[in-house]
Amino acid sequence: MAGDEETGEAGEAGPGSTAGRRGDITLDELTRPGGDVLTDRKGRLVVRHGDIVVKTHLAEEEPGPLLARLRLAGDRRLAALLLPPLRIRGGLGGLLATVDGRLVSAWPAATALRPDEVERRIEAAPWSAAAELLARLHTTDLTAPGASPGAESVPPAAVCARLHRSLDRLAGALATVPAGDGIHRLAADVQRAYETLPPWLGQSPTRPGARPALIHGDWHLGQVVQATPTSRPGDGPGAAATDATDAGWRIIDVDDLGWGDPAWDLARPAAWFAAGLLPPEVWAGFLDAYLAAGGIALGPGSDPWAALDGPARAVTVQYAAGALTDRAQFGTPLDEGARAFLDCAGRLAAGA
């Protein structure tokens, strides 16, 4: 449950914690051979070199929005919430480099949650700490989203692009599968499930008439790491204060960060719960911790699904599409989780 149906990442930080770097990263450090490959799937390569993690971004990433997101991740007002990028000497905006035609960023290493450990001991995962991080992110008071067209403005969260990309990749994978293969029937259910979604989910990161907030855009437990708060690069006067009890939990992978409906950030655990993969008591505890921390995603009503239903359905479509894409491209078996989401997609397609 800590993984990602599109990237397969369990986080862009590996085991261990950074001792804290204050100097800029050089191009030689970004391109040195060796290292531990943490992720090499679907267009993203993440490699650890000691206390540095180097991430190669998707080929279709535009430098402007990505740079704005990296600057947000390094904003001292968010120091207690997001793991900051490391500065790159001579890089674009000091935060990006181009290596072999691809955009690359650098990050301090931190302790990632292992997907197998989370699934084996789901109740012991840091749900409350993660819920508090999200609540504080959603209530962050930044300048008005989209107020200016420059690179410093907050971009829209990339949730719509992620949804469309999952379906496009499924279509491309199906082109290599014989017509008689049963995967085509399952894929037809996924497409019909997508067509039942409210149109705004594929058009805007926030529902019509709703006030947008700063959201992560791709949140799951694999996006939570444990770092050493006092080792943050660039800490100094003006940096956000950290509580003495701060356990160092931070959110990573800001490729989709921006303004949008905060319900998107609760959509994955909501979808896991709806699919029967997340115990009710864990789900209830997560929501309680989010609300206790001042979270705004659920709105003023007493029914959380009034806000969560649409994004959770969209995430269900993404998960189902990702499982079928992996099955078509790599022969990956459909495990319990994949089958649960495919069953959910089938029910959505049938209007249930």
N, C-alpha and C positions, 0 to 999 in steps of 0.2 A: 504493500500500500504506500510505500515511500517512493515508488518509482514514478515514471512518467510514460504515458502511452505513446508520446511522440519522440522523446529523446532518449528514454531509457535511463536517464541520469538519476543517481541517488545523491546528487549534490555535486558541486564543482570543487569540493574540498575533500581531501582524503584524511586518513587517520593522523592523529597528532595535532599539535597546535603551533602556530607561528610564534617565534620569539620576538617578532615585531621588527619590521623593516622601516627605516626612515629615509633611506636613499632611493633615488629613482631606479627603476629597472632598465637595463640596457637591452638593445636589440640582440646582442650576443646571448644574454640570459634567456630571452624568449625563444631563441632558435637553437639552443644547444641540443645535441643528440642525447638519446637515452631518456630517462625519466620513467615514471610509472603512469601508464595510460589508465585514466579513471573512466573515460567514456570515449567511444569512437563509433557513434551510431548516427545515421540519418543526418549527416552534414555537420555534426558538432564533434570536435576533438578536444578533450580536456586531459591535460598531462600535468603531473606533479613533478617538480624539481625541488626537492628539499622543502624549504618553507615557502615556496612559490608555486602557485597553480596557474597554468597558462591555458586560456580558453580560446579556441578558434570558433568564431561565430558562423551562423548560417550564411551561405553564399549570397542569399537575397537580402541580407541585412543592409539597410542604408546607414551610412556613417552618422548623419545628422541626428535622427531619433535615438540611435544607440548611444551616441556621445551624451545626449541630454539625459538619458537614463543612468549612465555611469556617473555623471555629475550629481544626480540626485542621490545615488548610492553613497557618494562621498560627502554629501551635505551633513554638516555637523549637527543639524537639527534631527537627523535620523541616525545618529551615531549609536544609539542604544537599540536600534531595530535592524539595520542592514549591515552586512559585511561590506567594507569599503573596497573599491578597486585600488590597486597600487599604481602609482604614477610611472609613466614610461618616458624615459628621456628622449626628447625629440619627437615624440609621438603626436598624433592628431589630438589636439586639445589636451595633451599630456596624459591621455588615458587610453588611447588606441594606437595600434601599429598595424601596418599592412605587411603580411608575410605570404609570399607566393600568391598575391592577388586576393587574399582573405583578411578580414578584420580580426585582430587578436587583442585580447585584454589579459591583464595579470591580476592575481588575487592572493591574499595571504591564505596559507593552508589553515584548516580548522578541522575539528572532529565531526565527521558526517554520521548521520543515522544510517545504519545498515538495514536495507529492506528486509533481509531474512530475519534479523533480530526483531524488527518492528512487527512483522507478521507473526512471529512466534510468541511475542509477549506484547500484544497490541495494547493491553491496559496500562502497561508500564511506559509507553511512549510519552514524550513531554507534551501532551495535548493542552494542558492548562497554560504552560509557558508559550506555546505556539499561538493559542487563542489570544493571549494578552498582546503578543507582538502584532498580530493582525489588527486587533482593536485599536492599538496605538497608531499603527500605520494609517488606518482609515480615518482617524480623527486628527491627523497631522495638519497643522495650519500653514499651508504654503501659499504662495501667490496664486491668484485665480488660474485654474487650469486653462491652458490654451489662450492666455491673455495676450501673448505676443507671438509672432511667427518665428522668432529667433531660436537658436539652438538651446538657449537657457530656459525656454518655456517647457512646461510639463506636457509631454506628448500623450495622445490617447493610448490607453492600454491596448495591447495587440491581441485581445481575446478573439476578435472576429477573424483576424488573419489565421490564428491557430486553428479555429474551427474549420475554415475553408481549406486550409492546408491538409488537414487530416483526411478530408474527403477527396481532394485532388490526388493525394498519394495512394489512397485506396483505388481510385480509378486507374491510375498508372500501373499499379501492381496487378490488377485484374486482367489487364491487357495481355499478360504473360501466362494466364491460366486457361486451360481448355474450357470451352463453353459448357460442357457437361459436368464440370466439377461443382459439388454442392456449395462451394464457397460463394458462387454467384447468387444463390438464393439468399444466403445470409447477408450478402452485400446489398441486395435489393431491399431487405428489411431495414438496413441501416440508412439507405437513401430515403426510404419512405418515412423513417423516424425523423430524419432531418427536416423533411418537408412539413412535419407536424409542428415544428418549433415556431414560436412567435417570430415574425419577421425581424424585429429589432435585434434579436440575438446574433444575426448574421450581418447586421448593418452598422450598429453602433455599440460601443462598450458600455453604454448606460441606457436604461429604459427610458422611453419618452416621458418627459416631465419630471424625471427624478434628478436630484442634485448629485453631481459626480463627486467622488472622493479619490484620494490617492490609493491605488490598489496594486498588488503584486502582479496579478494577471495570469499566473500559472502556479498557484500555491498548492503544495502537498507536503507531506512530512519530509520528503527527500530534499526540500528546499530549506530545511532548518539544520544549522550546524552549531557546534559549541566552540566558541573562540575565547580568547583571553581579553576581556574588555580593556585592560590597562595597556595592551600591546597594539592598540589601533594606530596605524600609521598616521602621522599628522596631528595627533592629539595635542592640545595646547589651549591657550586662553580662548574662550568662546565655544569650546567643544561641549557637546551635550553631557550633562552629568550622568554618572551611572550609580545606581544604588549599591550599597555594600553587599547586599544579598544577591546582586546580579550574577546569575550562573553563566553568563556569557552566551546565551542563545541568540542567534542572529539569522536573518533570512538572506538567502543567496539567490543567484540566477535571476538577474533583473532585466532580461531581454524583453519582457513584456510589460514592465513597470510603466504606470501612467495613470491618467484619470479614467474613471469608469464606475460601474455599479459595484460596490463592495461585496454584493452577494456572490460575484464570480469567485472571490477568494474562499468562500465557504462551500462552493459548489462541489468540489471533489469529495470531501468527507460526507457531504449530503448525498451524493450519488452512491458512495460506498454503502452508506446506511440504507438507502432505498433498495440497493441490490442485495442486501442481506450480508454484506461483507464486514460491516462495522457494528459491533455490539451496541444495542440501544443505550446501555449505561455509559459507554464511552462517548457516544454521540451527544447524549444529554449533558454530560460533564463538560464537553468541549463548548457547547452552546452556552452553558451557565457561566463558564470562565470568560467567554467572549463578552457576554452582556455585563458581567461584573466589572470588566475592564473598560466599560463605556463604549463597546462596539455598536456601530450604527447600521450594520448591513440588514438587520431583520425588520427595520422600520417600526412604526408605532403600534402595529397590531399585535394580537396575541398568537397568531398563527405564523410561525417562521416560514412555512412553505409558500406563503403569499409572495415572499421575496425570493425564495430559493428555488422554486419549482422550475422556472425557465432555464437559468444557468445550470442547474443540476441535470436537466434533460439534455442540454447541449453537451455537457461533459460526458454524459452517458454515450451520446453519439460518437464523441471523440475517442473514448476508450474502445468502443466496439469497432470503429473504423481502424484504429491502430492495431488491434488484435488481429483483424483479418488481413491487414497489410503485412504484418510480420508473418502470418501463416502463408500468404501468397509468395512473399519475397524470399523468406528464409526457412520455410517449413516449420516455423515455431509452433509447437502443439498448443491447442486451445486449453489452457488450464482452468481451474475453478473460477478464478476471477474473470477471465475472458468470457467464459460461457455465461456467467451471471450477467455481464453487461450486454452480451448478445441477446440473452433472454429479455432483458429490459428493453432493448431496442426493438425486439419483435413485438412486445406489448405496446410500445409507443406507435409502431407502424400500424398496429391493429386498432389504434384509437383508445387503448386502455389507459 
